[in-house]
Amino acid sequence: MTDAPRGRSVLWRLLDGIGLEHCRLTSNQKEHVLTGVVLTTADGTPVTIDYFVRCDRFWHTREVNVLVTGADPFTSVGVLRVTSDGDGSWWRITDNGTDEAEVSLSAISGCIDIDLAFTPATNTLPIRRHGLVEGAKIQVSAAWVQFPSLEVAVLNQNYHRIGPGRYRYESPENDFVALLDVDELGLVQSYEGLWERAAEANM
């Protein structure tokens, strides 16, 4: 029996601004990995966001890398590297040019999921981790990576599965509600008012 990755590649179009994203989800028996490239704007200038999210086989986030570049592709606008033990402890990885150091992120202690503000990809994580039956609800606290600052904070979220592939998503602190339609892999097909899928391919 092979342990080859399998998954799906999708293209999303941003609805409330300028943006496209190419995201890939790959899974094997040990882990699930989301990688993506987002083309959008920040403060009126074009930026490219490359991200990598690795989860263990239980869909607990373990590693996150984000790189934002602007007009000069060789100069980063922002970098974020964080790791987690999968049980709620998080560390920021810093690089001073000669070695790396881990700095505890106690402010997001207890969070299991990462939520990247610039992509719908990370909605997949709590959806897959909990596997809700129709009619069920959950409350989760995610480590929310804001954009363009890349600051990390706790974001409380509610997911209510209201149909075979439909969820009502709420962020109570932000007074935000949206309907999410997802495929059988938990990847967003439509994020009300924000994103829609433009293309897909299985891998």
Stockholm file with secondary structure:
# STOCKHOLM 1.0

chainA/1-203         MTDAPRGRSVLWRLLDGIGLEHCRLTSNQKEHVLTGVVLTTADGTPVTIDYFVRCDRFWHTREVNVLVTGADPFTSVGVLRVTSDGDGSWWRITDNGTDEAEVSLSAISGCIDIDLAFTPATNTLPIRRHGLVEGAKIQVSAAWVQFPSLEVAVLNQNYHRIGPGRYRYESPENDFVALLDVDELGLVQSYEGLWERAAEANM
#=GR chainA/1-203 SS CCCCCEEEEEEEEESSSSEEEEEEEEECSSEEEEEEEEEEEETTEEEEEEEEEEEETTCCEEEEEEEEECSSTTSEEEEEEEEECSSSCEEEEEECSSCEEEEECGGGTTCCEEEETTCSGGGHHHHHHHCCCTTCEEEEEEEEECTTTCCEEEEEEEEEEEETTEEEEEEGGGTEEEEEEECTTSCEEEETTTEEEEEEEEC
#=GC SS_cons         CCCCCEEEEEEEEESSSSEEEEEEEEECSSEEEEEEEEEEEETTEEEEEEEEEEEETTCCEEEEEEEEECSSTTSEEEEEEEEECSSSCEEEEEECSSCEEEEECGGGTTCCEEEETTCSGGGHHHHHHHCCCTTCEEEEEEEEECTTTCCEEEEEEEEEEEETTEEEEEEGGGTEEEEEEECTTSCEEEETTTEEEEEEEEC
//
